[in-house]
Amino acid sequence: MMRIIIILLLFYSVNCFSYLVRDVSINCTPSTTCDFFKKNMTILRRDYSNREEFFKLLKIFYSKIGYSKFQYELIESPKGASLNIILKTSKTIKEIFFNVEEDEISELSLSSTLEINEGEYLDWYRLEEDEKRMLRKLRLQGFPDAKITKEIVEFGPQEVELYFTVKAGLPEKVRNITHTCKGGYIKNLMDNYFHDFKGKLFNKENIIQEMKSLETDLMGQGYYLTNVQYKAEKFGRNVDVVISCGNTQRVVLTLKDQNSFYTKEDIYYQLREYFQTTQRSFSESDLKRVVEEIYVKKGFFRPLVAINNLQVRENGEEYNRATVVIGKSKRLRVSEVAFKGAGFYLEEELIDFFYKNSSDLASAKYIDEDYYNLFTQLLKNKYMSAGFVDASIKYYVKTLSPQTRSVLFVINEGSRSIVREIRVSGKKVERLSGLKLGDPFNPLSFGQTLSSFLSEVKSEGYFFAEINNEDDKEVVRYFNGNREVRININLSKGKKSRVRNLLIFGVEKTKKSVVRRQLNYLYESHLTPSLVKDIYSDIASLGIFKNYNVTFLRGANEEVDIVVNVEEKEYGVFELAPGFRSDLGLKVWSRISRSNLLGRNQTLSLTTQVNYRLSLSEIDQDRTSEKLYEYLARLNYIYPDFFKTYWDYFATISMSRMRFYSFDAEIERFSNTFRKEFSFKKLIDGWDWRHSFSLTHQLENIEQYGADPIVNPEDNDTFRIGSITPSLTLNFLDKENPTVPKKGTLFQLSWEIAQPGLLSQSEDDLTIDFDKKVFRNRFYIPFSENFYLASSIAVGVQTNRGGTRIPAIKVFRLTGVDIVRGFAEDEINIVDDGSNLDIADIDITNRAFMSNYKIEPRYIIDDSMMLGVFYDAGSVQVDTYRPFDVRSSVGLSFKYVTPVGTLDFDYGIKLSRRRFSDGTKESPGRIHVSIGFF
């Protein structure tokens, strides 16, 4: 017997802390639409920490929209539970049609009431609710016997078409519409508003809307208290409508203000608001008192208010015609603002605080009692933030002379509360999220202090930590006449939460390994708010899910299973973008792409661009100068996690025609790139540095033509360049704004090596053998929330390693991201060696160098605009490197923030202009338009 009891106890104890779902089966119909559920049901077969954890995950499973029937059976046994699911999937709505027999019923009006949409799953509950809404709308529009029948027609195995047939029935029509409102003016308005309703449908919506418009019109004419209502009496299919008005007292106000202080609209608004709020009938005494109060509050000394009220009868209506005359009144000047009772703050500090927050009226030293009331609360908050929790402030306006006043703020500071003890779960501590022993206690910010403290605890890995007594009055206790404060926090900290499993739910086309690869750093990590933020960011960066959310299943010993619930999106994209660039002229860009191929997040895209230069001023004037269209056609293939190696693979095939400084070129290019991302992470402290290394092999066939046959005959040639380029990127940029960083650093180093062994050209007249090193650095230094400094340093060196020369198309040029703003391309790429030649016109048989420096302080105007000033400098050099022998410019930059970077409008001014041999000088500056500059 004892053995049986022990076995039962052991079985019970195991099941308290573990719950195994051994088998999961699903009976799903129709089979053609069950792939999603069958693919995702394996998520349920696992060992849970407890039964509640299982039901939490099961709830995620059946919360997926897309079924019309969901039942499950759970069979439990000592060896584990078996789960059987019976499921009938819903079909999607392909199209919705309306068949409306009555011309007076708007199909658009009915469709606007629907909550179901084309392309969504057919949800019977929502469908029934939509039908009820349409019927209510029809009845409001005058069809009380309207009926709606719906037909669901199957369209293929997974789609349906909805057909709504609307039978309106006999309508209700307005036989007569009358009103009981008195007064000639109202009668005229009633005729204008309601005469069109007679003989028409009894449309309650239209009548109510018309009444609201009538009330607004009446308000503007002085009927401040009028409330328009209607009653309907039915006689078969005919309806008699009676419009009634409430208080029809009318007051026509005329304002004559000799002080010219308020506009008529201002004073009318305040008076109307008074009558509406109080619902009091008009009286001369009320009107006079309200106007006097309005002016006294703004510093007028005994305002002279006279009311000339006439009882007028016009068109059978009696109303008040009140003329409000405000005589010339003197403003009360404030000669002094004083503070009494202040001991902690100096009076000069309080006076500065008063004027720093003051209204325009108070700043001009006029009476403004609205501001004085506001300032007493501001000052009280200031004292409370310094620990004076009992501080009270009152103000008095004292008369110094008939036209001058003084304002006295009387302060009762009370006792200052000092933090004498801080306990967290019974243990004394010295500080709490910036608050330490001996500090004054600020009750206004204590809620934020608790929130910050809890965030700090969670960031250490105690993700499920809670403050149990946060809303308890005992968390803060005052002693010794409020002079001392004791803080007692009851913290449920528990153990550090460690990620045990990553569960992917919701995928149908996507392989789960795609998500697992993106979140591979999670396993055995401590769960922190920073980690959760990274999860959302990394899922979003995949770009293949329409919606996603993350749920945490808390198990024994604080082990956590992370459930990523995603909803896939359509993966085809077509984009078309006409535009203009200052260097390329008119252009049209398009892209067709298909992402998530084979469910592995592979992408195939075709990009095309055609542009036509409006100006040839930046090219060699001695070469063939006819205008021609330039084009680019590029086919890209991206394979992330290439064969599960954690390397990403990129393949590109492109054909282009491009115009360079001294020649035109037809270029065929094929490249293969392998890229590996690696991270330096420390999630507990919240930083995450993600870097990358890439290796690219590229083969280019280049046909150059159009060069001057006398000056640059070698540029009319054909090249084959095979190269390999290792590249390293160290990314310390702000993750919050990856496209427009505002803090952080980026280092990039690339080394292009071209030689015959890599398929470069090797012939008697031309051998290509060179390398090209480029080092780019970017720095973003924040100074405030809206102001930061952006800077860039780029240097490069090219070395001819035994080839005949470096092809001109591969020689350094300051263009694109390296342009020195203010200079045209043919100006900044002149080599400063006395030859006055563009670097493209020089055979590089030894070395070439590039330097480019940019400094740009930027001010953030709002989320979409930035303004900056810049200093740019740069040069290209041959044989000898002189890093500070550069040309420079200054200018102004306006940036419009887009999802892919900034659209930049820059104007640069040269700091030194070259003089040509004919005596002319370079242009003073230049406008540049670009996207995603730096």
Salt bridges, closest charged atoms under 4 A:
ASP23 OD2 - ARG22 NE 3.23
GLU53 OE2 - ARG46 NH1 3.36
GLU53 OE2 - ARG500 NH2 3.48
GLU76 OE2 - ARG51 NE 2.71
GLU115 OE1 - ARG133 NH2 3.65
GLU120 OE1 - ARG126 NH2 3.33
GLU128 OE2 - LYS150 NZ 3.25
GLU129 OE2 - LYS132 NZ 3.52
ASP130 OD1 - ARG133 NH2 2.44
GLU131 OE1 - LYS150 NZ 2.77
ASP145 OD2 - ARG237 NH2 2.20
GLU154 OE2 - LYS91 NZ 3.20
GLU172 OE2 - LYS234 NZ 3.11
ASP196 OD1 - HIS195 NE2 2.92
GLU205 OE2 - LYS137 NZ 3.35
ASP240 OD2 - ARG175 NH2 2.81
ASP286 OD2 - ARG280 NH2 3.10
ASP286 OD1 - ARG289 NH2 3.30
GLU292 OE2 - LYS288 NZ 2.47
GLU293 OE2 - ARG289 NH1 3.42
GLU314 OE1 - ARG321 NH2 3.91
GLU317 OE1 - ARG250 NH1 3.73
GLU318 OE2 - ARG313 NH1 3.52
ASP368 OD1 - LYS298 NZ 3.43
ASP370 OD2 - LYS298 NZ 3.53
GLU421 OE2 - ARG423 NE 3.08
GLU421 OE1 - LYS428 NZ 3.89
ASP439 OD1 - LYS436 NZ 3.45
GLU474 OE1 - ARG477 NE 3.11
ASP534 OD2 - LYS681 NZ 3.90
ASP534 OD1 - LYS735 NZ 2.57
ASP538 OD1 - ARG690 NH1 2.85
GLU558 OE2 - ARG554 NH2 2.93
GLU559 OE1 - ARG500 NH1 3.75
ASP561 OD2 - ARG46 NH2 1.83
ASP561 OD2 - ARG500 NH2 2.82
GLU567 OE2 - LYS546 NZ 3.41
GLU575 OE1 - ARG591 NH2 2.44
ASP583 OD2 - ARG581 NH2 2.56
GLU618 OE2 - ARG926 NH2 2.25
GLU630 OE1 - ARG613 NE 2.71
ASP641 OD1 - ARG517 NE 3.96
ASP648 OD1 - ARG517 NH2 2.80
ASP648 OD2 - ARG675 NH1 3.93
ASP664 OD1 - ARG623 NH2 2.54
ASP664 OD1 - ARG659 NE 2.77
GLU666 OE2 - ARG657 NE 2.84
ASP685 OD2 - LYS682 NZ 3.08
ASP688 OD2 - LYS681 NZ 3.01
ASP688 OD2 - ARG690 NE 2.75
ASP688 OD2 - LYS735 NZ 3.08
GLU700 OE2 - ARG669 NH2 2.61
GLU700 OE1 - LYS810 NZ 2.82
ASP717 OD2 - ARG805 NH2 3.99
GLU736 OE2 - LYS533 NZ 2.26
GLU752 OE2 - LYS810 NZ 3.16
ASP771 OD1 - LYS773 NZ 3.49
ASP771 OD2 - ARG801 NE 2.78
ASP818 OD1 - ARG776 NH1 2.67
GLU825 OE2 - ARG813 NE 3.04
GLU827 OE1 - LYS910 NZ 3.16
ASP838 OD1 - ARG813 NH1 2.58
GLU856 OE1 - ARG821 NH1 2.91
GLU856 OE2 - ARG858 NE 2.81
GLU856 OE2 - LYS895 NZ 3.07
ASP872 OD2 - ARG821 NE 2.75
ASP872 OD2 - LYS854 NZ 3.31
ASP885 OD2 - ARG882 NE 2.88
ASP904 OD2 - LYS895 NZ 2.71
ASP906 OD2 - ARG821 NH1 3.46
GLU922 OE1 - ARG887 NH2 2.71
